[in-house]
Amino acid sequence: MVDLSKAFDAANSAVATEIDALNSFAKNLADNLSPALEILLSCKGHVVIAGLGKSGLVGAKIAATLASTGTPSFFMHATDALHGDSGALTPDDVLIAISNSGETSEVNALTAMAKGWGNKIIAITKNVDSTLAKSADAVISIAFEKEADPLNLAPTTSTTLTIVAGDAIASALMAHRGFTPKDFGKRHPGGSLGKATNG
């Protein structure tokens, strides 16, 4: 039988590391989210989420969650944005730019473009002194001590905090606007969720 003790030690450590980071994130949630929520509630266009790599994958999920819960939203890949996709941005859109380090060159280039066009910018980053944070109108800090993997290298804690930030934003917007199960059902007629909300 294979000895999995070392593997499970790492697995338990990963879960504990992320739980600790989430508990820390929750302590200052109101102060952390309030400036971004004020911008989002006044948005008359789309909420455009931009990122690269793992941050981009999480960003796509956040955009999908927002779109299904009453906030028109779509994901824009930061590299593709620099090759023409930025044309999808309209003056009324808000850009949420995701970069763990805050120094991802493609994300910062897109942010600079959007800011020059007059779009409001919300940054999600662990580094509040980064280039991205300094150019943003609001910053959501995902500061943490370490990634959850054994090497402290793979995006793990950072992506968990980012996705939780997105879920918190979506939940806050839903509650503030009085979003109902019927509203959800209009956007989600298929599958078991569609049956539950439209049955």
Steps between C-alpha positions, in 0.01 A plus 500: 500500500631845407599727790305821446591665829723762339236575239228543759723720714531732201127480429410586859752782502353641179148503642614653829701768321204603288261499797735730692521734200122508464452575870743789468322625186165492679619720789517819292244414235286814522793741474658287227191480278315827563684724247464237228132442575424871474655505153320184391160622621534814290615310189266559205680264264668162535738381767798375302736259675857477373786274596766262376591141586334356809372846593333512159332164552362618834400829340293315240312326780437831679363652180268202452375525858432872468319455169271232643416706809388827346823682418576507124858379476752330273861384515777658294833319466770759568721393210215486251393843620832640378431350158160656439260354757523820704263644242220326688537752783246781499522827696242379754686177584695430818820296471595257776866414443644196676870450567638332809827693481344812353787508251367282216604707199205415276247572777668830579512597132126433464429690822695801376306497174163475675590772750600725213157443347331602824395158627492439874755239611473252788815302580510161670857443620705401803734798453330829584821684405518345153470673165149358459381614841638850454314544171167370633202695635440226758713211622383167641792361697556125497810521721612164637806340659565214259361291219359167613715265294818343649725726288314823578494565126180374336201736497290342774432731795502796261242350266280387788496852645428647157206270435363569849533874437298453183234297681481764774453775241227307319320423826520862616361629171218243501391592851524876445290481181246253638585233243246217531482130409263603219764740367756221516265263319461742209874477439533130575213303342706185441607214726401422856540863609262604226246245618535613860449868420243466222304196615 
